[in-house]
Amino acid sequence: MAKKQLQRQKTESFSDIQNDVLGAYVANGTIEKEDLAAIQDIALDKLVEFKGHPFYVLDNEEMADLVNSIKDNGVLVPIIVRLKDGKYEIISGHRRCFAAKKAGLEKVPAIVKKYTDEEATLTMVDSNIQREDILPSEKAWAYRMKKEALDKVSRQGKKSSNPDEVGTTTRDRVSDKDSGSSVERYIRLTYLTKELLDLVDQRKLSLVSAGPIANLTKTYQKAVKRVFDEEQVYPSLPQANQILEISKQIKDESKFELEVTRILRKKTVKRSFKLNSKDVSKYFPDNYDDEKISKTINELLTKWSKEKGYYKK
């Protein structure tokens, strides 16, 4: 919950704020208007987490703010659940449930929906994927789960009601922000071992370099991780591609590990390259001064090097 909303609660009644928040949820389609009349309190001990839920619930400063808010005013927005095996499976609202438990509540307001497995998955992903601080691993598993759900719906012969999605592949329908190819790149990350995926979350192993590594067998991925730990060096995209290629040629794990070490230890070529101002000037309009030219070159090269996997901070 935003700090702005927390501050509002000191001066406005709970019902006023809740009505505003729920109105916004209805407006963006997260909650249907008829659901508002069916909100019910459900005991926390009757709730179970969504199977394979890919998003982390962090006990951090933001969570502390949410806990304090709930202590003062209760849960503003009902969670969304579905009845499953005598319990209620949380589809949206894992953070609110965690905070409610920490705040000492026994029940939370909830909307019970009759979702199929595919509908539940799509709602769960879409209600969490818009977060700004989402990790690559969270997005990767969320995209994989959503694509698999869409694939299953497609196999069942169900057509999308959205005219913009007619003729599109499921990978293109997974995200309205990332392209289909980017979605596939994220999904590829789910084939990494957890230890390597953690390195992606830590921004040590780049997204583009992780792709080829994800194509290695689990045994060779573990060997690569040992080299990373020993050398404290992580591959560029060309190096990652080279590692993938040698994995197809070398069948001995020890020899493969030695070859990976050799690739990562390869010395950088010495450079003494200098840009000639006369050559550079032909690419820019006359009103660009040195500072603007330098800034533009830096921005373009940064973008290029990140796309190629060469970029180093």
Summary of the structure (lengths in Angstrom):
residues: 313
radius of gyration: 24.9
end to end distance: 32.8
largest distance: 75.7
contacts: 835
relative contact order: 0.07
helix: 58%
strand: 8%
